[in-house]
Amino acid sequence: MRTKATALAVCATLLGLALAGCATENADPRAYAGTDSGETLDEILERYRLTLPSCEVEDLRFTGKAKELGMNLRLRFEAPEDCVNAYLDKYGVDRERALRWPFPASTVNGKEFSPTRPPFPDNAMKTFSELKLDPKKTYDFHHRFKTPTKATFDVLVVPEGGEQRAVYLVSTYNGNI
């Protein structure tokens, strides 16, 4: 009797985990893996008072939460360089003050930082698995991208050939959302 009860409990637990796993998948093909099924890009952008560029974008991907504080928005898209520049200008980025990746080698409190350290935290780099940086090239990196809610983002701009640019945004402060 105890074996049957144990088996039923194990089956119920496994079924619950399987259903929970299915429920968390987002139907939007632009959503990165792990984005909750209840999250939409429009809701997330609205929460941050962020818009997409006015031009047509390609290869858009996202993850984040519109209904929960503390979850960083991560957004990626491709667009022509002039459109990307206008988008950065719209959100107050001084493109002349861009940092360059690879970053300069530095030491802080005796700890050395490699010039090729990732531009984003490890969890964001894991999300952006398609991002492959070549340390022989340079990429513009911006800290001062701000939305009307005062949310701030780090932004990496990656040349994709010709005039096309890939833009990676990671929220660093959620502002007044």
C-alpha positions as CSV (number, residue, x, y, z in Angstrom):
1,M,0.0,0.0,0.0
2,R,2.8,2.4,0.9
3,T,4.6,1.6,-2.4
4,K,1.4,2.5,-4.4
5,A,1.0,5.8,-2.5
6,T,4.6,6.6,-3.1
7,A,4.3,5.9,-6.8
8,L,1.2,8.0,-7.1
9,A,2.9,10.9,-5.3
10,V,5.9,10.6,-7.6
11,C,3.7,10.6,-10.7
12,A,1.7,13.6,-9.4
13,T,4.9,15.5,-8.8
14,L,6.3,14.7,-12.2
15,L,3.1,15.6,-13.9
16,G,3.0,18.9,-12.0
17,L,6.5,19.7,-13.1
18,A,5.8,18.8,-16.7
19,L,2.7,21.0,-16.7
20,A,4.6,23.9,-15.1
21,G,7.4,23.6,-17.7
22,C,4.8,23.7,-20.5
23,A,3.1,26.7,-19.0
24,T,6.3,28.8,-18.8
25,E,7.1,28.6,-22.6
26,N,6.3,31.8,-24.4
27,A,4.4,31.4,-27.7
28,D,6.0,34.5,-29.2
29,P,8.8,33.2,-31.5
30,R,10.8,36.4,-30.7
31,A,10.9,35.5,-27.0
32,Y,14.2,34.1,-25.7
33,A,13.9,30.7,-24.0
34,G,12.6,31.0,-20.4
35,T,10.4,34.1,-21.0
36,D,7.2,33.5,-19.1
37,S,4.2,32.6,-21.3
38,G,2.2,35.5,-19.9
39,E,4.7,38.2,-21.0
40,T,4.3,40.1,-24.2
41,L,6.8,42.4,-25.8
42,D,4.2,45.2,-26.0
43,E,3.5,45.0,-22.2
44,I,7.2,44.9,-21.4
45,L,8.0,47.9,-23.6
46,E,5.0,49.8,-22.2
47,R,6.2,49.2,-18.7
48,Y,9.6,50.8,-19.5
49,R,8.0,53.4,-21.8
50,L,10.3,52.1,-24.5
51,T,9.6,52.0,-28.2
52,L,11.2,50.1,-31.0
53,P,13.0,52.1,-33.7
54,S,10.8,53.8,-36.3
55,C,12.3,51.7,-39.1
56,E,11.7,48.1,-39.7
57,V,13.8,45.9,-37.5
58,E,14.9,42.3,-38.1
59,D,15.8,39.4,-35.8
60,L,14.1,40.9,-32.8
61,R,14.4,38.9,-29.6
62,F,13.4,39.8,-26.0
63,T,13.0,38.6,-22.5
64,G,11.8,40.4,-19.4
65,K,8.7,40.8,-17.1
66,A,6.1,43.6,-17.4
67,K,4.4,42.6,-14.1
68,E,7.4,42.0,-11.8
69,L,10.0,44.4,-10.6
70,G,13.6,43.4,-10.6
71,M,13.7,41.5,-13.8
72,N,16.0,43.0,-16.4
73,L,14.7,43.6,-19.9
74,R,16.9,42.2,-22.5
75,L,16.3,43.2,-26.1
76,R,18.0,42.5,-29.4
77,F,17.3,43.6,-32.9
78,E,19.0,44.5,-36.2
79,A,18.4,47.7,-38.1
80,P,20.3,50.1,-40.5
81,E,23.0,52.2,-38.9
82,D,21.2,55.5,-39.5
83,C,18.0,54.1,-37.8
84,V,20.1,52.8,-34.9
85,N,21.8,56.2,-34.5
86,A,18.4,58.0,-34.5
87,Y,17.1,55.5,-31.9
88,L,20.1,56.0,-29.6
89,D,19.7,59.8,-30.0
90,K,16.0,59.6,-29.1
91,Y,16.9,58.1,-25.7
92,G,19.6,60.6,-24.9
93,V,22.8,58.6,-25.8
94,D,25.8,60.8,-26.6
95,R,27.3,58.6,-29.3
96,E,30.5,60.6,-29.2
97,R,31.0,59.3,-25.6
98,A,30.7,55.7,-26.5
99,L,33.1,53.3,-24.8
100,R,34.8,50.8,-27.0
101,W,34.8,47.0,-26.6
102,P,37.3,45.5,-26.0
103,F,37.6,47.7,-23.0
104,P,40.9,49.0,-21.8
105,A,42.7,46.7,-19.3
106,S,42.1,47.9,-15.8
107,T,42.7,47.1,-12.1
108,V,40.3,47.9,-9.3
109,N,41.2,47.2,-5.7
110,G,44.0,44.9,-6.9
111,K,41.8,42.9,-9.2
112,E,42.7,42.9,-12.8
113,F,40.0,43.1,-15.5
114,S,40.6,41.7,-18.9
115,P,40.0,44.0,-21.9
116,T,37.9,41.2,-23.4
117,R,35.7,40.7,-20.4
118,P,32.0,40.4,-21.5
119,P,30.2,43.7,-21.9
120,F,27.2,42.4,-20.0
121,P,26.7,40.3,-16.9
122,D,27.0,36.5,-17.3
123,N,23.3,35.9,-17.2
124,A,22.7,38.5,-20.0
125,M,25.5,37.0,-22.1
126,K,23.9,33.6,-21.6
127,T,20.6,35.0,-22.9
128,F,22.4,36.6,-25.9
129,S,23.9,33.3,-26.9
130,E,24.1,34.4,-30.5
131,L,26.4,37.3,-29.6
132,K,30.0,36.4,-30.7
133,L,32.5,39.2,-30.1
134,D,35.7,39.3,-32.0
135,P,38.5,40.9,-29.9
136,K,40.2,42.1,-33.1
137,K,37.3,44.4,-33.8
138,T,35.8,47.3,-31.8
139,Y,32.2,47.8,-30.8
140,D,30.4,50.8,-29.4
141,F,29.1,50.4,-25.8
142,H,26.8,52.9,-24.2
143,H,25.8,53.4,-20.6
144,R,23.5,56.4,-20.8
145,F,20.5,55.1,-22.6
146,K,17.4,56.3,-20.5
147,T,13.7,56.0,-21.0
148,P,11.1,58.5,-19.8
149,T,10.6,56.3,-16.6
150,K,14.3,56.9,-15.9
151,A,15.1,53.2,-16.6
152,T,18.7,52.9,-17.8
153,F,20.2,50.4,-20.2
154,D,23.6,49.3,-21.3
155,V,23.7,49.1,-25.1
156,L,26.1,47.3,-27.4
157,V,26.1,48.1,-31.1
158,V,27.6,45.3,-33.3
159,P,28.3,45.9,-37.0
160,E,26.7,43.1,-39.0
161,G,28.1,43.9,-42.5
162,G,27.3,46.9,-44.7
163,E,25.0,49.4,-42.9
164,Q,23.3,46.8,-40.8
165,R,23.8,46.9,-37.0
166,A,22.8,44.5,-34.2
167,V,21.7,46.3,-31.0
168,Y,21.8,44.5,-27.6
169,L,20.1,46.3,-24.7
170,V,20.2,45.2,-21.0
171,S,18.3,47.2,-18.4
172,T,20.6,48.1,-15.5
173,Y,18.1,50.2,-13.5
174,N,14.3,49.8,-13.8
175,G,13.5,53.4,-13.0
176,N,10.0,54.4,-12.0
177,I,8.2,51.4,-13.5
